[in-house]
Amino acid sequence: MSADGGRTVKIEGAINGQDLISELSRVCEKHGSKSEFARKSGIPVSAISDILSGRRAMNDTMANALGYVRPTFYVPARRSQL
C-alpha cells in the first residue's frame, strides 16, 4: 500500500498502446507482410495499415488478434469517507 492508503497494481506483461502498435508491426514482419497477417487474422489489411500509420486508433479486435485483451477494472474517484 502507498503512503496515502491506495494500492498499486502491477499487471505482468501489460503494455501501452504505442507498444501494441510496435507489436503489430513486428507481427506483420514475422508473417512476411501486412497482407499475410491480415489473411491469417481475418482483419482487413486496410485496418492494419491505418493503425500502423496513425490514421486509426488501436482497437480491441486488433489487440485480440495480437494476443492481448483490455482489462476492465474500477478505481476510486476519490478517497472514501467511510
N, C-alpha and C positions, 0 to 999 in steps of 0.2 A: 504494500500500500504506500501511496505517496504521502508526503507531509500533510497535505490537505484532506486526507482520508479517501481520496479517489483511488481507483485501481488502474494499473497499466496492463493491457492485454497485448501479448505478442503472439502473432499467428505465424507459425513456421511456413516458409515458402511464399508468404504474401508478397506481392509486387504491386507497383503503382501502374497507372495507365500507360505512361511512356515506356516503361519496361515491358509491358504487354505488347505494345506496338513493335518494339525491338524483337520480341519473341516471335511475333508474326513474320517479320522479315526473315529471321533465322529459319523458321519452319518452311517458308517458301523456298529459300535457298536449299534447304535439306531435300525438299521434294523436286528440286530442279527448276521450278518456275512457279509463278503465281497461278498459272492455268492448271498445272498439275495438282497443286494443293486445293484449288477450287473444285476440281473434278472429284478428288478423293473426299473432300469435306462436304460437298453439296452446297457450298456457299458461292454465290456469283463472283466471278473474277473482278467485276466492277466494284463490288463492295470491298474486296481486299485492296484493290488499287486506291479506292477512295480513303480508306483508313490509313494506308501507308503514306498517302500524300497529304493527309491532314484535312481533306475535304469532308470527311465523315468521322464521327467520334467512335471509339471502340464501343462495342455493344456486347450484351450477354451472349448472343448467338456466336459471335466470333470468339469470345473468351472461352465458351464451352468447347468449340472446335479445337482450341489450343490446349484444352485440358484444365481450364480454370473455371471457377464459379465465383460469383459475387455474393459474399455472405450478407445476411440481413441481421442487424443487431441494434439494440437501443442503448442510448447513453442518456444520463440525466441532463435535463435542460438547465437545471440549477440545483444547488445543494438542497437536499431535503430538510425541512424544518421539523421533522418528526422527532 
